[in-house]
Structures are given as structure tokens and as C-alpha cells.
Amino acid sequence: LKTEGKVAEMQFNLLCNGAPAFDMPEHHTEKVMVSKYCPNWNDGTWHKVVVPLKDLKQSKGFDPIHVAEMQFFNTGNGDGSFFLDDLAFEDDSSNLMK
């Protein structure tokens, strides 16, 4: 993650879509704040931000095998940009999810 200019705090979550049974709010994760996992994420340099999947899960209905989308939320004022590169989802044993 890299930012340019003045950016507001950012949150994101994951959504399970692709079938009517998954496209419901109870199959989406809770939002997490990027700064919780990388406090200096918005200093204009590239940062690796690692968020454990367990921090994104809801108590029921979320299935990480069916993640189809990420949502990003701006939590305040800002007119800058952010850039994402090399996104990966890993399970607890550090194996890439398929």
C-alpha cells in the first residue's frame, strides 16, 4: 500500500459473492482499519500490510473460499490517492488460498 497527498484513514472488508446464497451482508466481513496493522501506512512510501484472516471473519456465514470482492472505505476528509499492489490471501498455515 502506498499513498500520495493527504489521505483519510482507510477501512476495508471482504465480500463473498458469486452466488445468491453468498451475496448477503451476513456473508461479508467486518471492516478493519488499515492503521491498526500498519500505523505509518500513509507516509507516502510502500508498506506491506498484513491483516490476519481471523480478524476479518464474522461469527457465521463468512466463507473465505468464496471471497470475490474487497470494499474500501474513506473515514474522513482527504484528496489524495492510494495504490495497491500484490494482494494475496493466505490461510493460517501460510498456504495461498485457491
N, C-alpha and C positions, 0 to 999 in steps of 0.2 A: 504494500500500500504506500502510495506517495501522494502528497498534496501540493498544490500551488495556490498562493494567495491566502486570503482569510477564509477559513472553512469553519462551519459549526460542528459541534460534536455529532458523531455519526453512530447510528444503531443499525443492526441488520438482523434478519431472521431467515429461516429456510422454509420452503413450502413443498409439500408433497402434492403433485398434480399428475395429470396424465390419465386419470380415470375418474368418473363421477364419485366413486367412493372415497377418493383421496382429496378432492378439491373442496375441502370444508375447513373452516377455521380451527377445529379441534385436531386437524392433521398438520398444522403449522407449528413451528417452534415459537417460543417466547423470544422477544427481542433482546439482544445483548449490546452493551456499549463497547465500542472498539477500545476506548481508553482504559477499560478495565484490564485488557490483555496487552496493551502497548501504550503506556502513559504518554509517550512523546511521539505518537503516531502522526501528528500534524505539523512536524517541524520542517517539512519540505524535502526530506531525504527518504530513500526507500527503507521500508521496515517489513520484516516478516512478522505477521500477526497470526498467532496460533490460538485457536479457540477450541477447547475440548468439546467433542460432540455431546458429551453428557451435560454440558452447560446449556445446550440448545434444545434439549428434549423437553417435551411436555410430559405430564404424568401418564397420558394414554393417547393412543391414536397416531402418534408420530412414528413413521417408518423410514429410517434413513436410506433404505434401499430405493425408495421412490422419490427422492429429492429431485425436483425439476426446476426450481427457481430460488433465487435469493432476492430479498427485498432490502433496500437501503432507505434509511430514514434520516433526514436532516432534523436535528433537535434545536435549531436556533438560527440566528442570522449568519449569513456568510455569502460571499460572492466568488469564492474560489472554486477550484476543481480538485477531484481526487481521481487517482489512477490505480487500477487493479491489474495484477499480472500473476500467472502461475497459481491458479486456485486448485487445491487438492482437498479431498475428503478422505480421512483415514479413520479406521476403527481403532478400538482401544489397544490392539496389538500392533499398531503402526503398519498395517497392511492397507494398501489402497483399496477403497470400496469399488465394486464393479456394479 
